[in-house]
């Protein structure tokens, strides 16, 4: 009976925690632009820019103080009339390629693009090699006449006892 009560209490606490984190991540009144077109552009930029202190979180999902500062810079650039690409270029020049959630394919980022495919390829080779190794071990071998006769003798001997 008590475990049921604890489960309900835990789910209530978890739900409250999730709701609190969702509310804290919502933009404040000072983070919303008055022009709907500019607000849409800023929101689109928040989704493609990374918070540089968080672990691969977009600006739109981060509640870190630096992310709030980065969103303020984006809003300033959008209000100044910069295009989507102009803001991306500015942020990339200021924070480096890491600020982009999808970094460009360059010499210094080639490993970021190649590594997942290389890991998948090497994993597939490993799986194929493992399966071949296992199937080679599980194939029954033909018994020689002497082994067959010895097995028959053992089976007859077991049947007599």
C-alpha positions as CSV (number, residue, x, y, z in Angstrom):
1,X,0.0,0.0,0.0
2,X,2.8,2.4,0.9
3,X,4.6,1.8,-2.4
4,X,1.6,3.1,-4.3
5,X,1.5,6.3,-2.3
6,X,5.3,6.8,-2.8
7,X,4.8,6.3,-6.6
8,X,2.1,8.9,-6.7
9,X,4.1,11.4,-4.7
10,X,7.2,10.8,-6.9
11,X,5.1,11.4,-10.1
12,X,3.7,14.6,-8.6
13,X,7.1,15.9,-7.7
14,X,8.5,14.9,-11.1
15,X,5.6,16.6,-12.9
16,X,6.1,19.8,-10.9
17,X,9.8,19.7,-11.7
18,X,9.2,19.4,-15.4
19,X,6.7,22.2,-15.4
20,X,9.0,24.4,-13.5
21,X,11.9,23.8,-15.9
22,X,9.6,24.5,-18.9
23,X,8.5,27.8,-17.3
24,X,12.0,28.8,-16.5
25,X,13.2,28.1,-20.1
26,X,10.4,30.2,-21.6
27,X,11.6,33.6,-22.8
28,X,10.9,36.6,-20.5
29,X,9.1,39.8,-21.6
30,X,12.5,41.4,-22.2
31,X,13.4,38.6,-24.7
32,X,10.4,39.1,-27.0
33,X,10.7,41.5,-29.9
34,X,7.6,43.7,-30.7
35,X,7.7,43.1,-34.4
36,X,6.4,39.6,-35.2
37,X,8.6,39.2,-38.2
38,X,11.7,40.1,-36.2
39,X,10.6,37.8,-33.4
40,X,10.2,34.9,-35.9
41,X,13.7,35.6,-37.3
42,X,15.2,35.7,-33.8
43,X,13.5,32.4,-32.9
44,X,14.8,30.8,-36.0
45,X,18.3,31.9,-35.2
46,X,18.0,30.7,-31.6
47,X,17.3,27.2,-33.0
48,X,20.4,27.1,-35.1
49,X,22.9,28.7,-32.7
50,X,24.5,26.7,-29.8
51,X,25.0,27.9,-26.3
52,X,28.8,27.8,-26.0
53,X,28.7,26.9,-22.3
54,X,26.0,24.2,-22.5
55,X,26.5,20.7,-23.8
56,X,25.1,21.0,-27.4
57,X,22.0,22.9,-26.4
58,X,20.4,25.4,-28.8
59,X,20.0,29.0,-27.5
60,X,16.3,28.5,-27.5
61,X,16.6,25.7,-24.9
62,X,19.3,27.0,-22.7
63,X,18.7,29.0,-19.5
64,X,22.4,29.7,-18.9
65,X,23.3,33.4,-18.3
66,X,25.6,33.4,-21.3
67,X,22.8,32.0,-23.5
68,X,20.6,34.9,-22.4
69,X,23.4,37.3,-23.3
70,X,23.8,35.6,-26.7
71,X,20.0,35.9,-27.3
72,X,20.3,39.6,-26.5
73,X,23.0,40.0,-29.1
74,X,20.9,38.2,-31.7
75,X,17.9,40.4,-30.9
76,X,20.1,43.5,-31.3
77,X,21.4,42.4,-34.6
78,X,17.9,41.5,-35.9
79,X,16.6,44.9,-34.7
80,X,19.5,46.5,-36.5
81,X,18.2,45.0,-39.8
82,X,20.7,42.2,-40.3
83,X,19.7,39.3,-42.4
84,X,19.6,35.7,-41.1
85,X,23.0,35.0,-42.7
86,X,24.5,38.2,-41.4
87,X,23.6,37.3,-37.8
88,X,25.0,33.8,-38.3
89,X,28.3,35.2,-39.7
90,X,28.5,37.7,-36.9
91,X,28.0,35.1,-34.2
92,X,30.4,32.7,-36.0
93,X,33.1,35.4,-36.1
94,X,32.6,36.2,-32.5
95,X,32.4,32.7,-31.0
96,X,33.9,30.5,-33.7
97,X,32.4,27.5,-35.6
98,X,31.3,25.8,-32.4
99,X,28.4,28.3,-32.0
100,X,26.7,26.8,-35.1
101,X,24.7,23.6,-34.3
102,X,25.5,22.4,-37.8
103,X,29.2,23.5,-38.4
104,X,30.3,24.1,-41.9
105,X,32.4,21.5,-43.8
106,X,35.9,22.8,-43.5
107,X,39.3,21.4,-42.9
108,X,39.1,21.9,-39.2
109,X,35.6,20.4,-38.9
110,X,36.0,17.5,-41.3
111,X,36.3,15.0,-38.4
112,X,32.9,16.1,-37.1
113,X,31.3,15.2,-40.4
114,X,33.3,12.1,-41.2
115,X,33.5,10.4,-37.7
116,X,29.8,9.3,-37.5
117,X,30.0,7.6,-40.9
118,X,33.4,6.1,-40.2
119,X,32.1,4.7,-36.8
120,X,29.0,3.3,-38.5
121,X,31.2,1.7,-41.2
122,X,33.6,0.2,-38.7
123,X,30.8,-1.0,-36.5
124,X,29.2,-2.8,-39.5
125,X,32.5,-4.4,-40.4
126,X,32.8,-5.6,-36.8
127,X,29.2,-7.0,-36.8
128,X,29.8,-8.9,-40.1
129,X,33.1,-10.3,-38.8
130,X,31.5,-11.4,-35.5
131,X,28.6,-13.1,-37.4
132,X,31.0,-14.8,-39.7
133,X,33.1,-16.0,-36.8
134,X,30.1,-17.3,-35.0
135,X,28.6,-19.1,-38.0
136,X,31.9,-20.7,-38.7
137,X,31.9,-22.1,-35.2
138,X,28.3,-23.3,-35.1
139,X,28.4,-25.4,-38.3
140,X,28.3,-29.1,-37.4
141,X,31.3,-31.0,-38.6
142,X,30.9,-34.4,-40.2
143,X,32.0,-37.2,-37.9
144,X,34.5,-39.7,-39.0
145,X,33.5,-43.4,-39.1
146,X,35.5,-44.1,-36.0
147,X,33.8,-41.2,-34.1
148,X,30.4,-42.3,-35.3
149,X,31.0,-45.9,-34.1
150,X,32.3,-44.6,-30.8
151,X,29.1,-42.4,-30.4
152,X,26.8,-45.3,-31.2
153,X,28.6,-47.5,-28.7
154,X,28.2,-44.9,-26.0
155,X,24.5,-44.5,-26.8
156,X,24.0,-48.3,-26.7
157,X,25.9,-48.5,-23.4
158,X,23.7,-45.7,-21.9
159,X,20.5,-47.5,-23.0
160,X,21.5,-50.8,-21.3
161,X,22.1,-49.2,-17.9
